[in-house]
Amino acid sequence: MSAIVEANPLIDKECNMKDKPSVTVVIPSYNCLATLPQVLDSVRAQGIALEILVVDDGSSDGSQAWLATQKDVTAIVGEHQGVACARNLAIERAQGDLIAFLDADDYWQSDKLDQQLALHAANPQMAFSFTDYWYFVDGERIDRCGFADWPRFSQCLHQANIGTDNHAGKEEPLFYFEQMLPLLFTENMVGTSTVIARRDLLLQVGGFDTTLPSASDWDMWLALARLGTVGVVNLPLCDYTFMREGAISKNLDTRAAALKLILDKHRSAMRKHPLVCLRGYQRWVLALAEAKRCQGRHLTAMLTELAGFALWPHWRSLKTLLGDTRRLLMPRA
């Protein structure tokens, strides 16, 4: 994996924090009044001057009236055209050099921006950065971090840490990756609410693609990774609200279709990495299998999963295949 992505530790962590660029926080919101106050409190807890833009995307729960009472927040009224459009509206209006994204049901740790802006201050040409995150389910944080779900990326971080001058025996939390694109093509380890990105590059790539039915955030990270280095803070600095399987399964077909569109869109950048390209399309095939599985079409799911396993054998696919076989042979009464 280290041959795919070159990782380097942040050399100067004691950088002059007076050099920090200005930051705009972008929060798209649709009927999120139940969580929005706590979300904004987590932004204010950062303890630094910020421009806060909340795009109310046509809410009907009283969000607009409540936002009007928040003196440190600029509210932008959208027309319920989706999260990609909402983010683009805010990016156009933003005054900050950097854009920090946050969804209206996720929460930052109080030192999130301090940790991350150290990377940007030391590497001002960096395209974007992101951090690890905790899963937040039914209003409670669970003991599980997002990076753990992406084995190739986790392995890459571990291998990069081996090469650091680490006298204390602790893992170095700050890294930048000069070649993130191949790894990101196969694993979307980026939690949107952890991202800080350069505004000029967000505008350069045309903002989030509003034609995609899903996963416009992953498409954006791929586009930005083609333009420069990417920073990583290997610490969980955000609580990411994770929907239960029942809510997610309704969108699986749409998400699988979006994955295919995005892979096709960025495939030309993978010409020198044929195995990476293969792994990326395997992820799409496995997403198709999961959609069929949630629809109860276990034979179709098993055959699709088998195709994915043939593209790139992996123990997780083998385990899933065994599960599909068991469901077919021993259906529930």
Residue pairs with C-beta under 8 A, 6 or more apart in sequence:
1 152
1 155
1 156
1 159
1 183
2 156
2 159
2 160
4 156
4 179
4 182
4 183
4 273
4 276
5 156
5 177
5 178
5 179
5 180
5 182
5 183
6 177
6 178
6 179
7 156
7 157
7 159
7 160
7 175
7 176
7 177
7 178
8 160
8 175
8 176
8 177
8 178
9 160
9 161
9 163
9 164
9 172
9 174
9 175
10 118
10 119
10 122
10 123
10 172
10 174
10 175
10 176
10 231
11 122
12 122
13 118
13 122
13 174
15 118
15 121
15 122
16 121
17 117
17 118
17 121
19 121
19 124
20 48
20 117
20 120
20 121
21 96
21 97
21 98
21 120
21 121
21 124
22 49
22 51
22 95
22 96
22 97
22 98
23 48
23 50
23 51
23 96
23 97
23 98
23 99
23 100
23 113
23 117
23 196
24 50
24 51
24 52
24 53
24 90
24 94
24 95
24 96
24 98
24 99
24 100
24 199
25 43
25 50
25 51
25 52
25 53
25 100
25 102
26 53
26 55
26 87
26 90
26 91
26 94
26 99
26 100
26 101
26 102
27 36
27 39
27 40
27 43
27 52
27 53
27 54
27 55
27 90
27 102
27 103
27 104
28 54
28 55
28 57
28 78
28 83
28 86
28 87
28 90
28 103
28 104
29 36
29 54
29 55
29 56
29 57
29 59
29 63
29 86
29 104
30 56
30 57
30 58
30 59
30 80
30 83
30 86
30 104
31 59
31 60
31 61
31 63
32 39
32 59
32 61
32 63
32 104
32 105
33 59
33 61
33 62
33 63
33 66
34 61
35 104
35 105
35 241
36 54
36 63
36 66
36 67
36 104
37 66
38 107
39 102
39 103
39 104
39 105
39 106
39 107
40 52
40 54
40 70
40 73
42 107
42 108
42 109
42 110
43 50
43 52
43 102
43 108
44 72
45 108
45 110
46 108
46 110
46 111
46 112
46 113
46 114
47 110
48 113
48 114
50 96
50 100
50 113
51 74
51 94
51 95
51 96
52 72
52 73
52 74
53 73
53 74
53 76
53 90
53 93
53 94
54 67
54 73
54 74
54 75
54 76
54 104
55 75
55 76
55 77
55 78
55 86
55 87
55 89
55 90
56 63
56 64
56 67
56 75
56 76
56 77
56 78
57 78
57 79
57 80
57 81
57 82
57 83
57 85
57 86
58 77
58 78
58 79
58 80
64 75
64 77
67 73
67 75
68 75
74 93
76 89
76 90
76 93
78 85
78 86
78 89
79 85
81 210
82 210
83 208
83 216
84 207
84 208
84 209
84 210
84 212
84 216
85 208
85 210
87 101
87 207
87 208
88 207
88 208
88 210
90 99
91 99
91 199
91 202
91 203
91 207
92 203
92 207
94 199
96 199
97 198
97 199
97 200
98 117
98 120
98 196
98 197
98 198
98 199
99 196
99 197
99 198
99 199
99 202
100 113
100 195
100 196
101 192
101 193
101 195
101 196
101 197
102 108
102 193
103 192
103 193
103 241
105 241
106 133
106 136
106 193
106 238
106 239
106 240
106 241
107 136
107 238
107 239
108 193
108 237
108 238
108 239
109 236
109 237
109 238
109 239
111 237
112 131
112 194
112 237
112 238
113 196
115 131
115 173
115 174
115 233
115 235
115 237
116 129
116 131
116 194
116 196
116 231
116 233
116 237
117 196
118 174
119 126
119 129
119 174
119 176
119 231
119 233
120 126
120 129
120 196
120 231
123 176
123 229
123 231
125 228
125 229
126 176
126 198
126 228
126 229
126 230
126 231
127 197
127 198
127 201
127 224
127 225
127 227
127 228
127 229
127 230
128 195
128 196
128 197
128 198
128 201
128 221
128 224
128 225
128 230
128 231
129 176
129 195
129 196
129 197
129 230
129 231
129 232
129 233
130 190
130 191
130 194
130 195
130 196
130 221
130 230
130 231
130 232
130 233
131 191
131 194
131 232
131 233
131 234
131 235
131 236
131 237
131 238
132 145
132 146
132 147
132 191
132 194
132 233
132 234
132 235
132 236
132 237
133 145
133 146
133 191
133 193
133 194
133 236
133 237
133 238
133 239
133 240
134 141
134 142
134 144
134 145
134 146
134 236
134 238
134 239
134 240
135 141
135 142
135 144
135 145
135 146
135 240
135 242
136 142
136 239
136 240
136 241
136 242
137 241
137 242
137 244
138 244
141 239
145 236
146 189
146 191
146 236
146 240
147 153
147 154
147 157
147 189
147 234
148 154
149 189
150 187
150 189
152 183
152 186
152 187
153 183
153 187
153 189
156 183
157 175
157 232
157 234
160 175
161 171
161 172
164 172
166 172
171 234
172 234
173 233
173 234
173 235
174 231
174 232
174 233
174 234
175 231
175 232
175 234
176 229
176 230
176 231
176 232
177 183
177 229
177 230
177 231
177 232
178 229
180 225
180 229
180 230
181 222
181 225
181 226
181 266
181 269
182 270
182 273
182 276
183 276
184 190
184 218
184 221
184 222
184 225
184 230
185 222
185 263
185 266
185 269
185 270
185 273
185 276
185 277
185 279
185 280
186 276
186 279
186 280
186 283
187 283
188 215
188 218
188 221
190 217
190 218
190 221
191 238
191 240
192 217
193 238
193 240
194 237
194 238
194 240
195 221
197 224
198 224
201 224
201 227
201 228
202 220
202 224
204 227
205 220
205 223
205 224
205 227
208 216
208 217
208 219
208 220
209 216
209 219
209 220
210 216
212 219
212 258
212 261
212 262
213 254
213 255
213 257
213 258
213 261
214 251
214 254
214 255
214 257
214 258
215 255
215 258
215 259
215 262
216 258
218 262
219 262
219 265
219 266
222 262
222 265
222 266
223 266
224 230
226 266
226 269
245 294
249 291
249 294
252 287
252 290
252 291
252 294
253 291
255 287
255 291
256 284
256 287
256 288
256 290
256 291
259 283
259 284
259 287
260 284
263 280
263 281
263 284
267 277
267 280
270 276
270 277
270 280
278 311
278 312
279 311
279 312
281 311
282 308
282 311
282 312
285 304
285 305
285 307
285 308
285 311
286 304
286 305
286 308
286 317
288 304
289 301
289 302
289 304
289 305
289 308
289 320
290 301
292 298
292 300
292 301
292 304
293 301
293 324
298 324
298 327
298 328
299 328
301 324
302 321
302 324
302 325
302 328
305 317
305 320
305 321
305 324
306 321
308 317
309 317
309 318
309 321
